[in-house]
Amino acid sequence: IGSRLLLDAPEGAAFSPAGKDMSLKPLVFFADPGAHLGICVSECPSPADPRDGFLAGELICTDKCSGLDADGKLEKLGECCFPAYATTAANGYCLPDQSVSASSLKVGFDKQDMRYRASRGGAIRTAPRFWPSDADLDLVRDRLSSAGKEFADMVSDLEAVHAVLVACTCGALALSLLMAAVFLMAPVATTVASMVTSLIAFACLTAALWSAGESIMADNVNAPLSGEYAYGFRLATTGYMCCALTVLYSLGALYAGSSLVGRLGDLVHEVGKALREAPALYALIVGGLLATLVVLLWWFFVAVNLASTGLLEVSPEGFPLPTFNSVIVRLLTAHTLAGILLLFLVQHLCRMCASGLAAVWYYRKHMPSQMPAQATAGETPGAADVDPAGARGGA
């Protein structure tokens, strides 16, 4: 997303990016966060137990040591082979789970059989003690969990479901045009149908989010600090909020439905008449929608570029670590506020134009006597039309 500047590795660095095609390994796992060492992997490691990450077959190795046998990998532990710890894919990077810590990795090392046969002499030895420190793990979490990175994650999620979003948006637009056409013939019935449809949609969305979140949380109840449990909790929380909104919407729909036979019904009838007799109002509605869409596209394009302008720091060993705390990323807050204000301004202008045209049409159609008369040159009162008594009184 956007562009990131990769600084050249310092002179004399022990390692530097190899420049190979890693399209089959699109994720970066920080094997040694203290040295900024990231290794390309096809999928983020997620061992069920910390001790499993120290198995020779689970070790994450650089290209230099990836072809070694099990004993060779254990011998190179901490040098070019590193333990796998629980991570979650986050927009191209492997984010360490909150359950991962230096103490848990130490316990996993102590419980695992780390003995190997040395390549020289064939003696049985124990692998070097190595695992990331808490400070290094927290550094990776902080860098990959900043506001700019979270926005980039959302963009990545949107990209993954863009086909569904486009299809739903086009379907909603087609349904809206259909309901607008039906509204001209049966305004009250169309209003009631839209309320009922919206209520059913809210209820289905609430049930889907609630049940999915609760199911994921139940499946990972023994790992409350895992990324899967946190994902289920967020889904369930969203379901709870949708449930509250559904209840509020139901109450509002009941109140609106009870008043449809009264003032709201009269208002809906008048709106239907206005749309039938003044089709120009449709242009304002469509124009307002297009203007809002343009503002949202502009805001989204600029926000994506702002959120992805972090630099890649390079350690003395030549390994990069992403940062998302540049001054340009901080402008994302100001850009968000400016986008909200501009969106409200555009929508307010559209409402003002629509309400002004509707008011002019209504008064000209139903109350022409209350419209201000436009005097012509021949209709201006002359001196003979002025009451002499009034003129003397004024004098």
C-alpha positions as CSV (number, residue, x, y, z in Angstrom):
1,I,0.0,0.0,0.0
2,G,1.5,3.3,-1.0
3,S,5.3,3.4,-1.0
4,R,7.9,2.8,1.8
5,L,11.5,3.9,1.7
6,L,14.0,1.1,2.3
7,L,17.3,2.6,3.4
8,D,20.5,1.1,2.2
9,A,22.2,-1.3,4.6
10,P,25.1,0.2,6.5
11,E,28.5,-0.4,5.2
12,G,30.2,-3.5,6.7
13,A,26.8,-5.1,7.6
14,A,27.0,-8.8,8.3
15,F,23.9,-9.4,6.3
16,S,21.9,-7.5,3.7
17,P,18.6,-8.2,1.8
18,A,19.3,-11.0,-0.7
19,G,17.1,-9.5,-3.4
20,K,15.5,-12.8,-4.3
21,D,11.9,-13.3,-5.6
22,M,9.9,-14.1,-2.4
23,S,6.4,-13.9,-4.0
24,L,5.7,-17.4,-2.6
25,K,6.6,-16.3,0.9
26,P,4.7,-13.0,1.2
27,L,4.8,-12.7,5.1
28,V,7.7,-11.5,7.3
29,F,8.4,-13.3,10.6
30,F,10.7,-11.4,12.9
31,A,12.9,-14.3,14.1
32,D,15.3,-12.0,16.0
33,P,13.6,-8.7,16.7
34,G,16.6,-7.4,18.6
35,A,18.7,-7.6,15.4
36,H,15.7,-6.5,13.2
37,L,15.9,-9.9,11.5
38,G,12.9,-10.7,9.4
39,I,12.6,-14.0,7.5
40,C,10.1,-14.4,4.6
41,V,7.6,-17.2,5.3
42,S,4.7,-18.6,3.4
43,E,2.4,-18.5,6.5
44,C,2.9,-17.1,10.0
45,P,4.0,-19.8,12.5
46,S,1.5,-20.5,15.3
47,P,2.7,-23.4,17.5
48,A,0.1,-24.7,19.9
49,D,2.7,-24.9,22.7
50,P,5.9,-22.9,23.2
51,R,8.0,-26.1,23.3
52,D,6.8,-27.0,19.8
53,G,8.5,-24.0,18.4
54,F,11.9,-25.4,19.3
55,L,11.4,-28.6,17.3
56,A,14.0,-28.9,14.6
57,G,11.3,-29.1,12.0
58,E,9.6,-26.0,13.3
59,L,12.7,-23.7,13.4
60,I,12.6,-20.7,11.1
61,C,15.9,-20.5,9.2
62,T,17.5,-18.1,6.7
63,D,18.3,-19.3,3.2
64,K,21.8,-20.0,4.4
65,C,20.7,-22.7,6.9
66,S,17.3,-23.8,5.5
67,G,18.9,-26.9,3.9
68,L,20.5,-28.2,7.1
69,D,19.4,-31.4,8.8
70,A,17.8,-31.5,12.2
71,D,21.1,-31.6,14.1
72,G,22.5,-28.8,12.0
73,K,19.6,-26.6,12.6
74,L,19.7,-27.1,16.4
75,E,23.5,-26.4,16.3
76,K,22.8,-23.0,14.5
77,L,20.0,-22.0,16.9
78,G,20.3,-18.2,17.5
79,E,22.7,-17.8,14.6
80,C,20.7,-18.6,11.4
81,C,17.9,-20.7,12.8
82,F,15.4,-19.4,15.3
83,P,12.5,-20.7,17.4
84,A,8.9,-20.3,16.1
85,Y,6.5,-18.5,18.4
86,A,2.8,-17.9,18.1
87,T,2.0,-15.1,15.6
88,T,-0.9,-13.7,13.6
89,A,-0.8,-12.4,10.0
90,A,-1.1,-8.7,10.0
91,N,-0.9,-7.1,6.5
92,G,2.3,-8.8,5.4
93,Y,3.9,-9.2,8.8
94,C,3.6,-11.8,11.6
95,L,2.5,-10.0,14.7
96,P,3.5,-11.8,18.0
97,D,0.5,-12.9,20.1
98,Q,0.1,-11.3,23.5
99,S,0.6,-14.8,25.1
100,V,4.2,-14.9,23.8
101,S,6.9,-13.9,26.3
102,A,10.5,-14.6,27.1
103,S,9.5,-16.6,30.1
104,S,7.1,-18.8,28.1
105,L,9.8,-19.4,25.5
106,K,12.3,-20.3,28.2
107,V,9.9,-22.9,29.6
108,G,9.4,-24.3,26.1
109,F,13.2,-24.5,25.6
110,D,13.7,-26.3,29.0
111,K,10.9,-28.8,28.3
112,Q,12.0,-29.6,24.7
113,D,14.9,-32.1,24.0
114,M,17.4,-29.7,22.5
115,R,20.3,-32.2,22.2
116,Y,22.0,-32.7,18.9
117,R,25.0,-34.5,17.4
118,A,27.7,-32.0,16.6
119,S,29.0,-31.8,13.0
120,R,32.6,-31.9,14.3
121,G,33.5,-34.9,16.4
122,G,29.9,-36.3,16.6
123,A,29.6,-35.4,20.3
124,I,26.1,-35.0,21.8
125,R,25.6,-31.4,22.8
126,T,22.7,-29.1,23.8
127,A,21.6,-26.4,21.5
128,P,22.5,-22.8,22.4
129,R,19.9,-21.1,24.6
130,F,18.2,-18.5,22.5
131,W,14.8,-16.8,22.4
132,P,13.6,-13.2,21.9
133,S,13.4,-10.9,24.9
134,D,10.2,-9.3,26.2
135,A,11.6,-5.8,25.1
136,D,12.2,-7.0,21.6
137,L,8.8,-8.7,21.3
138,D,7.0,-5.5,22.6
139,L,9.0,-3.5,20.1
140,V,7.6,-5.5,17.2
141,R,4.1,-5.3,18.7
142,D,4.3,-1.6,19.1
143,R,5.6,-1.1,15.6
144,L,3.0,-3.3,14.0
145,S,0.1,-2.1,16.1
146,S,0.4,1.6,15.5
147,A,-2.5,3.7,14.2
148,G,-1.1,3.8,10.7
149,K,-0.5,0.0,10.7
150,E,-4.0,-0.7,11.9
151,F,-5.4,1.5,9.1
152,A,-3.3,-0.4,6.6
153,D,-4.7,-3.6,8.0
154,M,-8.3,-2.3,7.5
155,V,-7.3,-1.4,3.9
156,S,-6.0,-4.9,3.4
157,D,-9.2,-6.4,4.7
158,L,-11.2,-4.2,2.4
159,E,-9.1,-5.3,-0.5
160,A,-9.8,-8.9,0.3
161,V,-13.6,-8.4,0.2
162,H,-13.8,-5.7,-2.4
163,A,-15.8,-7.9,-4.7
164,V,-18.5,-8.4,-2.1
165,L,-18.5,-4.7,-1.2
166,V,-19.0,-3.6,-4.8
167,A,-21.7,-6.2,-5.3
168,C,-23.6,-5.2,-2.2
169,T,-23.3,-1.5,-3.0
170,C,-24.6,-1.9,-6.5
171,G,-27.4,-4.1,-5.2
172,A,-28.4,-1.5,-2.6
173,L,-28.3,1.2,-5.2
174,A,-30.6,-0.8,-7.5
175,L,-33.0,-1.6,-4.6
176,S,-33.0,2.1,-3.7
177,L,-34.0,3.1,-7.2
178,L,-36.7,0.5,-7.3
179,M,-38.1,1.7,-4.0
180,A,-38.0,5.3,-5.2
181,A,-40.1,4.4,-8.2
182,V,-42.6,2.5,-6.1
183,F,-42.6,5.3,-3.6
184,L,-44.3,7.6,-6.1
185,M,-47.3,5.1,-6.3
186,A,-47.6,4.0,-2.7
187,P,-45.5,6.3,-0.4
188,V,-46.8,5.1,2.9
189,A,-46.6,1.4,2.0
190,T,-43.1,1.8,0.7
191,T,-42.0,3.6,3.9
192,V,-43.4,0.8,6.1
193,A,-41.8,-1.9,3.8
194,S,-38.4,-0.1,4.1
195,M,-38.6,0.0,7.9
196,V,-39.5,-3.7,8.1
197,T,-36.7,-4.7,5.7
198,S,-34.1,-2.6,7.6
199,L,-35.3,-4.2,10.9
200,I,-34.9,-7.7,9.5
201,A,-31.5,-6.9,8.1
202,F,-30.3,-5.5,11.4
203,A,-31.6,-8.6,13.2
204,C,-29.8,-11.0,10.7
205,L,-26.6,-9.1,11.0
206,T,-26.8,-9.1,14.8
207,A,-27.4,-12.9,14.9
208,A,-24.5,-13.6,12.5
209,L,-21.9,-11.5,14.3
210,W,-23.1,-12.6,17.8
211,S,-23.1,-16.3,17.0
212,A,-19.8,-16.3,15.0
213,G,-18.0,-14.4,17.8
214,E,-19.3,-16.6,20.6
215,S,-18.4,-19.7,18.6
216,I,-14.8,-18.6,18.0
217,M,-14.5,-17.6,21.7
218,A,-15.8,-21.0,22.8
219,D,-13.3,-22.8,20.5
220,N,-10.4,-20.9,22.0
221,V,-11.6,-20.6,25.6
222,N,-8.3,-22.3,26.8
223,A,-6.2,-19.6,25.0
224,P,-7.8,-16.3,26.1
225,L,-4.7,-14.3,25.0
226,S,-4.5,-15.8,21.5
227,G,-5.3,-13.8,18.4
228,E,-8.2,-16.1,17.5
229,Y,-9.9,-15.4,20.8
230,A,-9.4,-11.7,20.5
231,Y,-10.9,-11.8,17.0
232,G,-14.0,-13.7,18.3
233,F,-14.3,-11.2,21.1
234,R,-14.4,-8.3,18.6
235,L,-17.0,-10.0,16.5
236,A,-19.2,-10.7,19.5
237,T,-18.8,-7.2,20.8
238,T,-19.9,-5.9,17.4
239,G,-22.9,-8.2,17.6
240,Y,-23.8,-6.8,21.0
241,M,-23.6,-3.2,19.6
242,C,-25.8,-4.2,16.7
243,C,-28.3,-5.8,19.1
244,A,-28.6,-2.5,20.9
245,L,-29.0,-0.6,17.7
246,T,-31.6,-3.1,16.6
247,V,-33.6,-2.5,19.8
248,L,-33.4,1.3,19.3
249,Y,-34.4,1.0,15.7
250,S,-37.3,-1.1,16.6
251,L,-38.6,1.4,19.1
252,G,-38.1,4.2,16.5
253,A,-39.9,2.2,13.9
254,L,-42.9,1.6,16.2
255,Y,-43.1,5.3,17.0
256,A,-42.9,6.2,13.4
257,G,-45.4,3.5,12.4
258,S,-47.9,4.8,15.0
259,S,-47.7,8.3,13.5
260,L,-47.9,7.3,9.8
261,V,-51.7,7.9,9.8
262,G,-51.0,11.4,11.1
263,R,-48.4,14.1,10.3
264,L,-45.8,11.7,9.0
265,G,-48.3,10.2,6.6
266,D,-49.2,13.7,5.3
267,L,-45.5,14.5,5.0
268,V,-44.8,11.3,3.0
269,H,-47.8,12.1,0.7
270,E,-46.5,15.6,0.1
271,V,-43.0,14.2,-0.7
272,G,-44.5,11.8,-3.2
273,K,-46.4,14.7,-4.9
274,A,-43.2,16.8,-5.0
275,L,-41.2,14.0,-6.7
276,R,-44.0,13.4,-9.2
277,E,-44.5,17.0,-10.1
278,A,-40.9,18.3,-9.7
279,P,-38.6,15.6,-11.1
280,A,-35.7,18.0,-10.8
281,L,-35.5,16.9,-7.1
282,Y,-34.2,13.6,-8.3
283,A,-31.2,15.4,-9.8
284,L,-30.4,16.9,-6.4
285,I,-30.6,13.5,-4.7
286,V,-28.4,11.8,-7.2
287,G,-26.0,14.8,-7.2
288,G,-25.7,14.6,-3.5
289,L,-25.0,10.9,-3.6
290,L,-22.3,11.4,-6.2
291,A,-20.7,14.3,-4.3
292,T,-20.6,12.2,-1.1
293,L,-19.0,9.4,-3.1
294,V,-16.3,11.7,-4.5
295,V,-15.5,13.0,-1.1
296,L,-15.2,9.5,0.4
297,L,-13.0,8.3,-2.5
298,W,-10.7,11.4,-2.1
299,W,-10.5,10.9,1.7
300,F,-9.7,7.2,1.4
301,F,-7.0,7.6,-1.3
302,V,-5.2,10.3,0.7
303,A,-5.6,8.4,4.0
304,V,-4.1,5.2,2.5
305,N,-1.0,7.1,1.3
306,L,-0.6,8.9,4.6
307,A,-0.9,5.6,6.6
308,S,1.7,3.8,4.5
309,T,4.5,6.3,4.5
310,G,6.5,4.8,7.4
311,L,10.2,4.2,6.9
312,L,12.1,1.0,7.2
313,E,14.8,1.2,9.8
314,V,17.9,-1.0,9.1
315,S,19.9,-2.4,11.9
316,P,23.7,-2.7,11.9
317,E,23.3,-6.3,10.8
318,G,21.3,-5.1,7.7
319,F,17.9,-6.3,8.8
320,P,14.8,-4.0,8.3
321,L,12.1,-3.2,10.8
322,P,9.0,-1.2,9.7
323,T,8.1,2.0,11.5
324,F,4.8,3.9,11.2
325,N,5.5,6.9,13.4
326,S,6.6,9.5,10.9
327,V,5.3,13.0,10.8
328,I,3.3,12.3,7.7
329,V,1.5,9.4,9.5
330,R,0.5,11.8,12.3
331,L,-1.3,13.9,9.7
332,L,-3.8,11.1,9.4
333,T,-5.7,12.5,12.4
334,A,-6.0,15.9,10.9
335,H,-7.0,14.4,7.6
336,T,-9.7,12.3,9.3
337,L,-11.2,15.4,10.9
338,A,-11.0,17.4,7.7
339,G,-12.8,14.6,5.8
340,I,-15.6,14.4,8.3
341,L,-16.1,18.2,8.2
342,L,-16.1,18.2,4.4
343,L,-18.5,15.3,4.2
344,F,-21.0,17.1,6.6
345,L,-20.6,20.3,4.5
346,V,-21.4,18.6,1.2
347,Q,-24.4,16.7,2.7
348,H,-25.7,19.9,4.4
349,L,-25.5,21.9,1.1
350,C,-27.4,19.1,-0.7
351,R,-30.1,19.2,2.0
352,M,-30.3,23.0,1.8
353,C,-30.8,22.9,-2.0
354,A,-33.4,20.1,-1.8
355,S,-35.4,21.7,0.9
356,G,-35.2,25.1,-0.8
357,L,-36.6,23.7,-4.1
358,A,-39.2,21.7,-2.3
359,A,-40.4,24.8,-0.4
360,V,-40.6,26.9,-3.6
361,W,-42.5,24.2,-5.4
362,Y,-44.9,23.8,-2.4
363,Y,-45.8,27.5,-2.0
364,R,-46.1,28.1,-5.7
365,K,-48.4,25.1,-6.0
366,H,-50.6,25.4,-2.9
367,M,-50.2,29.0,-1.6
368,P,-49.5,31.3,-4.5
369,S,-51.0,34.2,-2.6
370,Q,-48.2,34.0,-0.1
371,M,-45.4,34.2,-2.7
372,P,-43.8,37.7,-3.0
373,A,-45.2,39.5,-6.0
374,Q,-42.7,40.8,-8.6
375,A,-43.6,44.4,-9.5
376,T,-43.2,45.5,-13.1
377,A,-42.4,49.0,-14.4
378,G,-46.0,49.6,-15.4
379,E,-47.3,48.5,-11.9
380,T,-45.3,50.9,-9.8
381,P,-47.5,53.3,-7.9
382,G,-47.5,56.9,-9.2
383,A,-48.3,60.2,-7.5
384,A,-52.0,60.0,-8.4
385,D,-52.4,56.7,-6.5
386,V,-51.1,58.1,-3.2
387,D,-53.8,59.1,-0.6
388,P,-53.6,62.9,-0.1
389,A,-54.5,62.5,3.5
390,G,-51.8,60.0,4.0
391,A,-49.4,62.4,2.2
392,R,-50.4,65.3,4.4
393,G,-50.1,63.2,7.5
394,G,-46.6,62.1,6.4
395,A,-45.7,65.7,5.8
